[in-house]
Amino acid sequence: MNKLLKYREKLNLTQGELAEKAGVSTRTIQRIEKGIEPKGHTLKVLAKALGVIEDDLKENESVSKTETISYQLTKHINLSSIFGVILPPINILLPWFIMKHKNQVNEITKQIVSVQIFYTIIALVCILLSPFISRWFGVTKQLTLILLIISVIINLYIIIRNSIELDKNQKLHIKPKFNLI
């Protein structure tokens, strides 16, 4: 339950009464009760109107974020990348679509999609450069095919390794230090 809602109901106030007492709009109260974090002036006047300290109205982010993460669904999002191993745009689009459709947007799922974006960019650059490398260094003509097979194997390893780590420790083993989405 939202902390503002809890304190408002404890004082037996309606949203309109609290809004009038705090000097904010009813819509602001509704937004905060839906999950938007109050900041600055709004936080101060609401705390004063409810007779609590500002920290009492702040949501505990680590608890609320942990509760909303479904690790089984996160694992399915990760494994959905396998369908796109051969067709690189699908390895990005399918996990992203599932993540958005199932409302499972969190740090881990963003990292899963970011890993696939990063992998796709690196694999694409390597494969596009392989004909030039073949000509410049006189390497075998099959270099493009070899790089394609190696990149598929690497991506399969990343996906499977991350799935194992999600089962064991609820985190990713191979992840970027940044998010691309």
C-alpha positions in Angstrom: 0.0 0.0 0.0 1.2 3.5 -0.8 2.5 5.4 2.3 0.5 8.5 1.5 -2.7 6.5 1.1 -2.0 4.8 4.4 -1.5 8.1 6.3 -4.4 9.8 4.6 -6.8 6.9 5.5 -5.4 6.8 9.0 -6.5 10.5 9.4 -9.8 9.7 7.7 -9.2 12.3 5.0 -10.4 12.2 1.4 -8.1 13.1 -1.4 -9.8 16.4 -1.8 -9.5 17.3 1.8 -5.8 16.4 1.9 -5.2 18.4 -1.2 -6.9 21.4 0.2 -5.1 21.1 3.6 -1.7 20.7 1.9 -2.4 23.3 -0.9 -1.8 21.0 -3.8 -4.2 19.7 -6.4 -6.3 16.6 -6.1 -4.6 15.2 -9.2 -1.2 15.5 -7.4 -2.6 13.4 -4.6 -3.9 10.8 -7.1 -0.6 10.6 -8.9 1.4 10.1 -5.7 -1.0 7.4 -4.6 -0.6 5.7 -7.9 3.2 5.4 -7.3 4.8 8.7 -8.4 7.4 9.7 -5.8 6.6 13.2 -4.2 9.5 15.6 -4.4 10.6 19.0 -3.1 7.8 21.4 -2.1 5.0 18.8 -2.6 6.8 16.3 -0.2 7.2 19.1 2.4 3.6 20.3 2.4 2.1 16.8 2.4 4.3 15.8 5.3 3.3 18.9 7.2 -0.4 18.4 6.4 -0.3 14.7 7.6 1.9 15.5 10.7 4.7 13.2 9.7 8.3 13.7 8.7 9.2 13.7 5.0 11.1 10.4 5.1 7.9 8.7 6.2 6.3 9.5 2.9 9.2 8.3 0.7 8.8 4.8 -0.6 11.5 2.2 0.2 12.7 1.7 -3.4 14.8 -1.5 -2.8 11.8 -3.3 -1.2 9.3 -2.2 -3.8 11.6 -3.0 -6.8 12.5 -6.4 -5.4 8.9 -7.4 -4.9 7.9 -6.6 -8.5 10.7 -8.6 -10.2 9.5 -12.0 -11.4 12.7 -14.0 -11.9 10.9 -16.7 -13.8 9.5 -14.2 -16.3 13.0 -12.5 -16.4 14.5 -15.9 -17.3 11.9 -16.4 -20.0 12.7 -12.9 -21.4 16.4 -13.9 -21.5 15.7 -17.3 -23.1 13.5 -15.6 -25.7 16.7 -14.2 -27.2 17.6 -17.7 -28.5 14.8 -17.4 -31.1 16.8 -14.6 -32.7 20.3 -16.1 -32.6 20.2 -16.6 -36.4 18.2 -13.4 -37.2 19.8 -10.7 -35.0 16.9 -8.1 -34.9 14.6 -10.8 -33.3 17.1 -11.3 -30.4 16.5 -7.7 -29.4 12.9 -7.2 -30.4 11.4 -10.3 -28.9 12.8 -9.8 -25.3 12.0 -6.1 -25.5 8.4 -6.8 -26.6 7.9 -9.4 -23.8 9.5 -7.1 -21.3 7.1 -4.2 -22.2 4.0 -6.4 -22.8 4.3 -8.2 -19.4 5.2 -4.9 -17.7 8.5 -6.4 -16.4 10.7 -3.3 -17.0 13.5 -3.4 -14.5 17.3 -3.2 -14.3 17.8 -6.9 -15.1 15.5 -7.0 -18.1 17.0 -3.8 -19.5 20.5 -5.3 -19.2 19.3 -8.4 -21.0 18.2 -6.3 -24.0 21.3 -4.2 -23.7 23.5 -7.3 -23.9 21.7 -8.4 -27.1 22.0 -4.9 -28.6 25.7 -4.8 -27.8 26.2 -8.4 -29.1 24.4 -7.5 -32.3 26.4 -4.4 -33.0 29.8 -6.2 -32.3 28.8 -9.3 -34.5 27.6 -7.0 -37.3 30.8 -5.0 -37.3 32.9 -8.2 -37.3 31.0 -9.8 -40.1 31.0 -6.7 -42.2 34.7 -6.3 -41.8 35.5 -9.9 -42.5 35.6 -9.7 -46.4 38.1 -6.8 -46.1 40.2 -8.7 -43.6 40.2 -11.7 -45.9 41.5 -9.6 -48.8 44.1 -7.6 -46.9 45.7 -10.5 -45.0 45.0 -13.3 -47.5 43.0 -15.3 -45.0 40.5 -17.9 -46.1 37.4 -16.9 -47.9 35.3 -18.7 -45.3 36.2 -16.1 -42.7 32.7 -14.6 -42.8 31.0 -18.0 -42.2 33.5 -18.8 -39.4 32.8 -15.5 -37.7 29.0 -16.0 -38.1 29.2 -19.4 -36.4 31.5 -18.1 -33.7 29.2 -15.2 -33.0 26.1 -17.5 -32.7 28.0 -19.8 -30.3 29.1 -16.8 -28.2 25.5 -15.5 -28.0 24.1 -18.9 -27.1 26.8 -19.1 -24.3 25.8 -15.6 -23.0 22.1 -16.5 -23.0 22.5 -19.9 -21.3 25.1 -18.6 -18.8 22.8 -15.7 -17.8 19.8 -18.1 -17.4 21.8 -20.3 -15.1 22.9 -17.3 -13.0 19.3 -16.1 -12.9 18.3 -19.5 -11.4 21.0 -19.5 -8.8 21.5 -15.9 -7.8 18.7 -13.8 -9.4 21.2 -11.7 -11.3 23.0 -11.7 -14.6 26.5 -13.2 -15.0 27.3 -11.4 -18.2 26.0 -7.9 -18.3 27.1 -4.4 -19.4 27.9 -1.8 -16.9 25.5 0.5 -18.7 22.0 0.2 -20.3 21.4 0.9 -23.9 17.6 1.3 -23.3 
